[in-house]
Amino acid sequence: MTHVAPVGGTAVQDHVALAEIELCGELIIAASAAREDRLSLESIDEVLRVAEERDAPGQ
C-alpha cells in the first residue's frame, strides 16, 4: 500500500528538520567555496556557529 500526503495545504512544518536542512546547506556552500579538498574542523565549527552556541548565555 502506498501512502500519499493529503491534498489541500495540510503541510506540517518540523522546525528542527528545517534548521538542520539550513545548516547542511550552509556547509555545502562553504565546502564549494573552499580552496582545499575538505573543510577543516575549525571551518565546520565556524559555519555551524559552534562557538556562538557554546558561549551563549543560559547554556
Summary of the structure (lengths in Angstrom):
residues: 59
radius of gyration: 17.2
end to end distance: 46.2
largest distance: 49.4
contacts: 89
relative contact order: 0.10
helix: 54%
strand: 0%
